[in-house]
Amino acid sequence: MRIEDEIRGKLQAAFQPRVLEVSDDSEAHRGHAGYREGGQSHFTVVIEAESFAPMSRIARHRAVHAALGKDLVGRIHALALQISG
């Protein structure tokens, strides 16, 4: 399974978001640290879910990282998050 699909599945299950966009930005980082041939190293996630509304920015980021889990986060070089409630 592609990392992009794993991210999407875990976030969908954890937050039932109104908006969820996961994009693989790896190709834009070719030649930079952490780039892997074939991509799946640099991602941007845009997520909007009601459960984020009462959370601070840091709490939202922690919740997303917890939902993804240490194993999956450990396989990602860069993860840009845009989270709203």
C-alpha positions in Angstrom: 0.0 0.0 0.0 1.3 3.5 -0.8 2.0 5.8 2.1 -0.4 8.3 0.7 -3.2 5.8 0.9 -2.2 4.8 4.5 -2.3 8.5 5.5 -5.7 9.0 3.9 -7.2 5.8 5.5 -5.9 6.5 9.0 -7.1 10.1 9.0 -10.5 9.2 7.6 -11.0 6.6 10.3 -9.8 8.8 13.1 -11.6 12.1 12.3 -14.4 11.5 9.7 -13.3 14.8 8.1 -15.5 17.1 6.0 -12.4 17.8 3.9 -9.4 15.5 3.4 -6.7 16.1 0.8 -3.4 14.2 0.8 -0.8 15.1 -1.8 2.6 13.6 -2.5 4.9 16.5 -3.0 8.0 14.4 -3.2 9.0 15.2 -6.8 9.3 18.9 -5.9 12.1 17.9 -3.5 14.2 15.8 -5.9 17.8 16.3 -5.0 17.0 17.5 -1.5 17.5 15.6 1.8 15.0 12.8 2.4 14.0 12.5 -1.3 13.4 8.8 -2.4 13.2 7.7 -6.0 9.5 6.9 -6.6 8.3 9.5 -4.2 6.3 8.8 -1.0 8.6 10.9 1.2 7.1 14.5 1.3 3.4 15.1 1.9 0.9 17.9 2.4 -2.4 17.1 4.2 -5.4 19.5 4.3 -7.9 18.3 6.8 -11.1 19.8 8.2 -13.0 18.1 10.9 -15.4 19.1 13.6 -13.3 17.4 16.3 -10.5 19.9 15.7 -12.7 22.9 16.5 -11.9 23.1 20.3 -8.2 22.3 19.9 -5.2 24.5 19.8 -2.9 24.4 16.8 -0.4 22.2 18.7 -3.2 19.9 19.9 -4.4 19.4 16.3 -0.9 18.5 15.1 -0.5 16.1 18.0 -3.8 14.5 17.2 -2.9 14.0 13.6 0.5 12.5 14.4 -1.1 10.2 17.0 -3.7 9.0 14.5 -1.0 8.3 11.9 1.2 6.4 14.5 4.9 6.4 15.0 5.6 3.8 12.4 4.0 5.6 9.6 5.3 9.1 10.7 8.8 7.5 10.8 8.6 6.6 7.1 7.8 10.1 6.1 10.5 12.7 5.6 8.3 15.8 5.6 4.6 16.3 6.5 3.0 19.7 6.0 -0.4 20.0 7.8 -3.2 22.5 7.3 -5.8 21.6 9.9 -9.1 23.4 10.7 -12.1 22.7 12.7 
